[in-house]
Amino acid sequence: MYLKLKLDNWDKLKFEVNNMQKDYDHIKVEDIDIFIYGYPFNDYANSWISARDVYQLYSRNGINFAKDIDGVYSIVILDKINKKCFVITDRYGIYTLFYFKDDNYIILS
């Protein structure tokens, strides 16, 4: 997976996802893309969290939902509506994401 963000053009942003990769989930709903790498867990519901679950939690609670999840994961939320990109990682750092930034782009991988 990689995400190339051109800093001045949010309309054409999209994830490039390799379907051969394991340990991930991805969903695009309206202008919000969610990518999960790893295994986030919800202690209250005693269940694994999918990209659709993250979308619903983010839609309801904003980014504050992240404080209530556990597990080992990295989550990327690309919100074209609000022109924001959030990268959330667990405290253990097992599922890491890397980034590159120059004057025109940010690339997450």
Sequence and secondary structure as in RCSB ss.txt:
>XXXX:A:sequence
MYLKLKLDNWDKLKFEVNNMQKDYDHIKVEDIDIFIYGYPFNDYANSWISARDVYQLYSRNGINFAKDIDGVYSI
VILDKINKKCFVITDRYGIYTLFYFKDDNYIILS
>XXXX:A:secstr
 EEEEETT GGG  EE  TT  SEEEEEETTEEEEEEEEEEETTTTEE  HHHHHHHHHHHGGGGGGG EEEEEE
EEEETTTTEEEEEE SS SS   EEE SSEEEE 
